[in-house]
Every structure is written in structure tokens, then in C-alpha cells.
Amino acid sequence: MSSDQRVAFVGLGGMGGGMAHRLREAGVRLVVQNRTAAKTIPLVDAGAIAAGTPAGAAADADVVFVSVADEEALDEVIFGPHGVAAGLRPGGYLVDTSTASPTYSIAAAERLAERGIRFVEARILGNPLHARSGELRIFAAGRDQDVEAVRPLLEIIGQEIRNLGPIGAASTFKLAFNVLLGAQLAAISEAVGLAERAGLSREVMLQTIGTSGLASPVLAFRCALALKGRFDPPAFRTRLMHKDLRLALSDARSPMPVIARAAEYFDAALERGLGELDAAIVLARAEPAVQAGAAR
């Protein structure tokens, strides 16, 4: 990729902001845009240029990265009246790092192709710290030549880049990972509830699970959050976990009863107004979905 490549980044939340900073630190010529304009200030201080709309950010770009929370926001940012598609020239690349369903991604790629815009899914595994340090794992999908064209940029923000195949593959892969986490958190909540009802200590259970052979680094991290009662700032918001579980269930080609049951935990958390807290909130009390269900 040439050193004069022009790049835009739209969506500067925890993940998007980290990736944008990483690109700028690598010397990438960067235009940034965010719905809340204040989030552009640190990047402007680092040498980026701020734009007022996604279309404005894309107007002079060769590649546009997008990182937003859900499909509604994604649709507005890409296809809205001031969206990326209104500004990006034919032949440009749109790299979507958000989490969306394969159905949405395939449809978006087709709509962009009608405008001559090349679409790459770049689904990411990691947290905001990984985004900032360039240690993300990136699972891409799209035409081979398109993925290869943006690979040098992906290598700045990620330590591992894999091309999974056609559009939709990376979205399915990411949802599969996220539903696994959701199911594990729900299972831990039930296990801890079982012990607590028998008079055992919730704290001892969480501490032991988090330091046992059953715990991955991600689960150990969330058991520790629950022990400390520290769910804000979130590493992965409850409403995003809820969204991903429901996307997976709606796109599934066969029943997923375990995931359907796990989704009830996050349904209940949203009903209690906990959507902006870390998904570990389901470990904060025994069987929240059962309690919420009993009240309905």
C-alpha cells in the first residue's frame, strides 16, 4: 500500500478510537468522523483531520473504516443521506469492523457494489486495549483481491489477519465467538446461583471459577469484574452482547436452544436498564433471567 494512501475512520468508540489512533501513530493520513464530535479531538491533536459527516470523511479517501455499535447505526453511517456511500468514490474500499449479521453484510456488499465500492468485512477479536496496541485478531471476508488490497492497513491494527472467504463468513465467525461467551457467562451465573442457594459463598465460587482450569482469560477477567462489582467502564457492553446473541439466533439455520436460553439473561439485564455495563453484569446476582421471568 502506498504511503500516500488516504484513509478515513468513521466511528470512534472504544474499539474504533483505538484502531484510529493506531493507524495515525503509524503515519497513515487519516480523516476521522464521529457522531459525538468531541471524540475526534484527541485524533486531531495527533495530526488527523476531522470531518463533519461520514460522507465528508469519505470524500477524499481511498479506504474508509467503519466501527459502530449495531446494524441500525451501520445502515445510517453507510447508506444514510450523509453516509459513506454518498462520499466514497467508485473503486474505493469500505472496511467494516462492526459486528453485523451475515445477512446484513451480504446485502450491504451488493448495494455498495452497485456504486462501484468494494466491501471488506473485518471482524475483530479483542478489546479496546488490543485495538490501541495493534494486537487485535482480524478475520476478514470479501474478494481475495480486496482483502489483499487493505491488508497492509489491517496489519497495522492487528497481529493476526485471516481471510475466511466470501462476504458473510467473517460475520458468522464473529457471532459464533460472541455467542460462546454469552453462553459461558449464563452458565457461570447458573452455577454460582446453584451454590449460593445451598449456602455457599458467591465470592468463593467466582474466585475459584476464575482461577480454575475451566476459565479462559476472558472468563477469568469477567469473574474478577463480578467479584469487584466493577462493570463500568465496560470492555464489552451488555447491550452489544444481547444484540449479537439475537442476531445469531435470527440468522441461525437450525435451533440453538443453549444460546436461546443464554439470551434470556441478557434480555433481563436490558430490561433492568443495565445495557451500558459490561456483559459480566449477569454474574452480579443469581439467575437474573429467571427472576425477571417470574415477575412478568
C-alpha positions in Angstrom: 0.0 0.0 0.0 1.4 3.4 -1.0 2.5 5.8 1.7 0.1 8.4 0.3 -3.0 6.2 0.8 -5.8 8.3 2.1 -7.8 6.7 4.9 -10.9 7.7 6.8 -12.2 6.3 10.0 -15.9 6.6 11.0 -17.0 5.7 14.5 -14.5 6.4 17.3 -15.9 4.4 20.3 -13.6 2.2 22.4 -12.7 -0.1 19.5 -12.8 2.4 16.7 -10.9 5.1 18.6 -8.2 2.7 19.4 -7.8 1.5 15.8 -7.8 5.0 14.5 -5.1 6.1 17.0 -3.0 3.1 15.9 -3.3 4.0 12.2 -2.4 7.6 12.9 0.6 6.6 15.0 1.8 4.5 12.1 1.8 7.7 9.9 -1.4 7.0 8.0 -3.0 10.1 6.5 -6.3 10.0 8.4 -9.6 11.8 8.3 -11.9 10.9 11.2 -15.6 11.4 12.0 -17.8 10.5 14.9 -21.4 11.4 15.8 -20.1 12.9 19.0 -17.6 15.4 17.6 -15.6 15.7 20.8 -14.2 12.2 20.3 -12.3 13.4 17.3 -10.3 15.9 19.3 -7.5 13.6 20.5 -7.0 12.3 17.0 -6.9 15.8 15.6 -4.3 16.7 18.2 -2.4 13.7 16.8 -2.5 15.0 13.3 -5.7 13.7 11.9 -8.3 15.8 10.1 -11.9 15.9 11.4 -14.9 15.7 9.1 -18.5 16.7 9.9 -20.2 13.8 8.2 -19.4 10.2 7.1 -19.7 11.4 3.5 -17.3 14.2 4.2 -14.8 11.8 5.7 -15.0 9.6 2.7 -14.9 12.2 0.1 -11.1 12.2 -0.4 -10.5 8.7 0.9 -9.2 5.6 -0.8 -10.2 3.4 2.2 -12.9 4.0 4.8 -13.0 2.1 8.1 -16.3 1.9 9.9 -16.8 0.9 13.6 -20.3 1.4 15.0 -22.5 -0.5 17.5 -25.3 -2.1 15.6 -26.9 -2.6 12.2 -29.2 0.5 12.6 -26.2 2.7 13.1 -24.3 0.9 10.4 -27.0 1.5 7.9 -27.2 5.2 8.7 -23.4 5.7 8.6 -23.1 3.9 5.2 -26.3 4.5 3.4 -27.9 7.5 5.1 -28.2 10.8 3.2 -24.8 11.9 4.5 -23.3 8.4 4.6 -20.1 6.9 3.4 -21.6 5.6 0.2 -22.6 9.2 -0.7 -19.0 10.4 -0.5 -16.7 7.4 -1.3 -15.6 7.3 -4.9 -16.2 4.3 -7.2 -13.2 1.9 -6.7 -12.8 2.9 -3.1 -12.8 0.4 -0.2 -15.2 0.2 2.7 -13.8 -1.9 5.6 -16.5 -2.7 8.2 -15.1 -3.6 11.6 -18.5 -3.6 13.3 -20.4 -6.8 14.3 -23.3 -7.4 12.0 -25.2 -10.4 10.7 -24.1 -12.2 7.6 -27.4 -11.4 6.0 -26.9 -7.7 6.5 -23.3 -7.8 5.3 -24.2 -9.6 2.1 -26.9 -7.2 1.3 -24.7 -4.2 2.1 -21.9 -5.5 -0.1 -24.4 -5.9 -3.0 -25.7 -2.3 -2.5 -22.2 -0.9 -2.4 -21.1 -2.9 -5.5 -23.9 -1.1 -7.4 -22.0 2.1 -6.7 -18.6 0.6 -7.6 -17.5 0.4 -3.9 -15.5 -2.6 -2.7 -16.6 -4.0 0.6 -14.4 -6.0 3.1 -15.7 -7.5 6.3 -13.0 -7.2 9.0 -14.4 -8.8 12.2 -12.2 -8.3 15.2 -11.4 -10.2 18.3 -10.0 -8.2 21.2 -10.8 -5.3 23.5 -10.1 -1.6 23.3 -6.6 -2.1 24.8 -5.8 -4.5 22.0 -7.2 -2.1 19.4 -4.9 0.7 20.7 -1.8 -1.5 20.8 -2.3 -3.2 17.4 -2.9 -6.6 18.9 -6.3 -7.4 17.5 -7.1 -10.6 15.7 -8.8 -9.8 12.5 -10.9 -12.2 10.5 -11.7 -10.8 7.1 -14.1 -11.7 4.3 -14.5 -10.5 0.8 -13.0 -10.9 -2.7 -9.4 -12.0 -2.3 -8.0 -9.0 -4.2 -10.0 -6.6 -2.0 -8.8 -8.2 1.3 -5.2 -8.1 0.0 -5.5 -4.5 -1.0 -6.4 -3.4 2.5 -4.2 -6.0 4.3 -1.3 -3.5 4.9 -3.7 -1.3 6.9 -5.2 -4.4 8.7 -1.6 -5.4 9.7 -1.2 -2.1 11.5 -4.1 -2.7 13.8 -4.0 -6.5 14.1 -1.4 -9.1 15.0 -3.2 -11.8 13.1 -5.1 -11.5 9.8 -7.1 -14.3 8.3 -9.2 -14.3 5.1 -12.2 -16.6 5.7 -13.7 -16.4 2.2 -16.8 -14.7 0.8 -18.8 -11.9 2.4 -20.8 -13.2 5.3 -18.2 -15.7 6.5 -16.5 -13.3 8.9 -19.8 -12.1 10.4 -20.8 -15.7 11.1 -17.4 -16.4 12.6 -17.6 -13.4 14.9 -21.1 -14.2 16.0 -20.1 -17.7 16.8 -17.4 -16.4 19.1 -19.6 -14.0 20.9 -22.5 -16.4 21.5 -20.0 -18.8 23.1 -19.0 -16.1 25.6 -22.7 -15.3 26.2 -23.5 -19.0 26.9 -20.5 -19.3 29.2 -21.5 -16.2 31.3 -25.0 -17.5 31.6 -23.7 -21.0 32.7 -21.5 -19.4 35.3 -24.4 -17.4 36.6 -26.5 -20.6 37.0 -23.6 -22.5 38.6 -22.9 -19.8 41.1 -26.7 -19.5 41.8 -26.8 -23.2 42.5 -24.0 -23.0 45.0 -25.4 -19.8 46.6 -28.8 -21.3 47.2 -27.1 -24.2 49.0 -25.5 -21.7 51.4 -22.1 -21.4 49.7 -20.3 -18.2 49.2 -20.8 -16.4 45.8 -17.4 -14.8 46.2 -15.6 -18.1 46.8 -17.3 -19.6 43.8 -16.5 -16.7 41.4 -12.9 -16.6 42.7 -12.4 -20.3 42.3 -14.0 -20.5 38.8 -11.9 -17.6 37.7 -8.7 -19.2 38.7 -9.5 -22.8 37.7 -8.8 -24.8 34.6 -12.4 -24.0 33.5 -11.5 -20.3 33.0 -10.2 -18.8 29.8 -8.5 -15.4 30.2 -11.8 -13.8 29.1 -13.8 -15.6 31.8 -11.2 -15.0 34.5 -11.4 -11.3 33.6 -15.2 -11.2 34.0 -15.2 -13.3 37.2 -12.8 -10.7 38.6 -15.2 -7.8 37.5 -18.1 -9.5 39.2 -16.0 -10.0 42.4 -15.1 -6.3 42.4 -18.6 -5.2 41.3 -16.8 -3.1 38.7 -18.9 -3.2 35.5 -18.2 0.3 34.2 -16.3 1.2 32.1 -17.3 -1.9 30.1 -14.9 -4.0 28.0 -18.0 -5.4 26.1 -21.3 -3.8 26.8 -24.3 -5.9 27.8 -26.5 -4.4 25.0 -23.9 -5.5 22.4 -23.8 -9.0 23.8 -27.6 -9.0 23.7 -27.6 -7.8 20.1 -25.1 -10.4 19.0 -27.0 -13.3 20.6 -30.2 -12.2 19.0 -28.5 -11.7 15.6 -27.1 -15.2 15.8 -30.5 -16.7 16.7 -32.3 -14.8 13.9 -29.7 -15.9 11.3 -29.3 -19.5 12.5 -30.2 -22.2 10.1 -31.1 -24.7 12.9 -32.4 -24.3 16.5 -29.8 -23.2 19.1 -31.5 -23.9 22.5 -28.5 -23.3 24.6 -28.0 -19.8 23.1 -31.7 -19.1 23.2 -31.6 -19.7 27.0 -28.4 -17.7 27.4 -30.0 -14.8 25.6 -32.7 -14.6 28.2 -30.1 -13.5 30.7 -29.2 -10.5 28.6 -32.8 -9.8 27.8 -33.4 -9.4 31.5 -30.3 -7.3 32.0 -31.5 -4.8 29.4 -35.0 -4.8 31.0 -33.3 -3.7 34.2 -31.5 -0.9 32.4 -28.0 -2.4 32.6 -27.2 -2.4 28.9 -24.3 0.1 29.1 -22.5 -2.0 31.7 -20.1 -4.9 31.0 -21.7 -8.2 30.0 -20.3 -9.6 33.2 -23.2 -8.0 34.9 -25.1 -11.3 34.6 -22.8 -12.6 37.2 -23.7 -9.9 39.7 -26.7 -11.7 41.1 -28.2 -15.2 40.9 -30.2 -16.2 37.8 -31.4 -12.7 36.7 -33.4 -14.1 33.8 -35.3 -16.5 36.0 -36.1 -13.7 38.4 -37.2 -11.3 35.7 -39.3 -14.0 34.0 -41.1 -14.8 37.3 -42.1 -11.1 37.6 -43.7 -11.0 34.2 
